Each structure stands twice: as C-alpha cells, then as structure tokens.
C-alpha cells in the first residue's frame, strides 16, 4: 500500500510547480526527507520540478532513476488553484509546499458520522480543508506519535525509532530556539 504525496514549490510570481511521490508521503517519510535534504531554494525547486518519484531519498537523481514512471511536473496559477487540486485528488494524502524559505504541509480534519441508509447505519466521513501549516512543527508532533507507536511494537522497529527520535529532537530544539529568539526580540 502506498501513501501518496505531492511536493511543490511556489515561485516569486505566485505560480506553483509540483512533483508526485508515490510511497511514504507521511511527515516522517517524505516530510522528513524534505526537511533534511531539500530545504534550500535550489533543492526545493529541483525536487518540485522533477515530475515523478516512486520514492524520494537523499539523492534526487538516484530516486528518479529508480522510479517506475517518468511524468512531467504539474503547474498551477497560484495557491488557490493548487489547494483546490489537492482537495479534489483524494489519493494525495499529503501536499508539501515550499514557500518563503520553508516547507509547509497541507492539513485536513476528518470527522466520522453515522448515517442511517434505510436498513442499517453506515459511516460517512466529512473532510474539512485547513490549509497549510509549517512542516517542521507537524513533523515534531507526528514524529513523537510514530516513535511511541514503534516502541510499543516488535523490537524490529527499535532502531528506526532511535534514528527518528534523534531527528525529531533536533527539529524540536531548533523550533524552541526560534521561539526564544522571537520572544527576546519583542
């Protein structure tokens, strides 16, 4: 099973270009890879214009070479069109956008409701688009949950939990330092 995502870059004129990533689109997969290896303007633009990745790793050219498909990147006139496209493409579970020097990630809230269909109750889901939030913040939050889940599982995930915890801790410390700088400047 795959977790699909899109990786996008907003140009100075407001237009957006994006690439598709088929596997590991969640925050601790593609999200962590973007934070770790594609957080400069040059690298963010390069990954967003590449077109298609089966999976995304540290080495973009190697990732492209291992991809099953070769598709062109998608272009959008602006953030509204891009957001609408994300909402309409439900297979894209995560949308990443590089804007103003940082990665953002799309956010949905999903609520479950029981609906009687005349015979019995069914479950329907309502999704609410929340826009974008800063990836590093969500990475720390979701990374902590993932670490906890891995530690509660079989020991085969223990090594990955240790690696993930180091990265999550680093982004947490960086975020806290930024908050402290803002408070001191005020």
N, C-alpha and C positions, 0 to 999 in steps of 0.2 A: 504494500500500500504506500502511496506517496502523499506527501504534504506539499502542495503546490504553492509557489510564491512568485511574485514579480519584483524586480529590482529596478528602480527608476531614478532618474536624475533630472532636476529642474534647472534648466538653463537660465541665464540672466534675463532673457526676454520672456520668461514665464512658460515657455514650451517644455514639454516633458518627453523624454525618451526612456523606453523600458525594455528589459530582457526578462525572459521566463526562466524559472528554475523549477525543475520537476520534483526533486527529492529534498527532504529535510528543511522545509521552508520555515519552521518554527524559530522562535527567538534564540534558542540555544543551538540551532543548526546554522542556517543561512544568516540569521541575525548576528550571531557571534562572529561568523566569518567576515561579514561586512565590517563590523566594529574593529576587528583585529587586522584586516588586510586591505580594506578598501575605503578607508576613512579620509583620504585626501581627495581634493577636487579631481585630479587627474585619474586616479584609480577608480573613483566612483563613476566618473563619466565613461571610462573604458568598460567597466563591467555592465553598465546600463545600456551600452550601445552594441554589445556583443551578439545579442539575439536570443540564443537558446543554450541552456545548460541542463544536462541530465542532473548533475550535482555541481555544487560550487565549492572549490577548495582554495587554498592559499595561492596556488599558481593558476592564474586565469587561462593561460594558453593550454596547459595540461588539462584543465577542466573542459575546455572547448573541444580538445582533441578526443576526449573520452565520451563526448555527448553523442546520443543516438541520432538526433536531428540537427539540421542546420537551417535555422529560421532567422529572418531579419527581425530587428528590434521594432517595437511599436512606437508610434509618435502620437502625441496629444497636444492640443492647442493650449491647454492650461490645466490648473488643478481641479477645476470643476468637471471638465470632461474626463480627466483621469479618475477622479473619485467616483463618478457615475459608472465608468467602465469597470472599476473594481467591484462596485456593488452588484453590477449585472452579471459578473463572472464568478459565480459562487464556488467554482472549483479552486479559485485563488484564495487560499485561506489566509495568506499574509501578503501585504503590499508594503514594500520598503521604498522610501523616497529620500534621496539626498538633497537637502535644501539648506542654504545658509551655513554650510560647513559642517553639518551633522546629519546623521541618519535618523529618520522618523519611521514609524511603523503604523499601519492602519489598524483601526480598532472597531470592533463590533461588540454589541451586547446582545446576547440571545436569551430569550425567555421562552419557557415551555408552558403551554396551556392545554388543558383537556377540553376537547370538543366532542359533543355527542353527535354521532352521524346517523341517528335514527334507530340504530340497533345496539350500538355499544359506544364506549368512549374511545376516541382516538387522541393522539397527541400531535399538536401543531407547534411550530416554532416561529416566533417573531424575532427578526433581527433588526437592530437599530444601529445605524451607522454613526459612529462617534468621531470620525475624522482621523487625524494623525496625532500620535504622541511621540515623545523622544524615545528612540530605541534603547539608549543606554539605561534609562530608568526602567523600562519594561523588561529589559534583559536581566537586570539585577533581580527584580521581583519574580519573574518566571524562572530564572536560573535557580533561585533558592528553592522553589517548589520542586523543580526537577531533581536537584541534589537530594532533597528529602525523600522523594519517591525512589530514586536509585538506591539510596542507603537502606530503604525498607525492603528491597528486593534481594534477589540472589546475589552472592558475592561477585559474580562476573561483572557487575556494574560498578563495583567499588573503585576501581582505577579511574574510570571515566568520571565518577563523582568527585574524586580528588582533583583531577585536572580542571573540571568545570568550576569547582569551588575556588580555585586559585584565580581564575579569570573573573568570576563574579565578584570576588573580594576586591580585586584591583579596580573594577569599574565602580564598585560601591565607594571605595576610598576616594577615587577621582571625583565622583559626584558630590561627596560630602565636602571635599576641599573647595569645590566650586561654590557651593552654598555658603561656606565660611567666608570666602573672598567677597561674595556679594553682600553679606551681612556687614562685614568690616568696611566696605566701601560706602555703605548707606549712612 
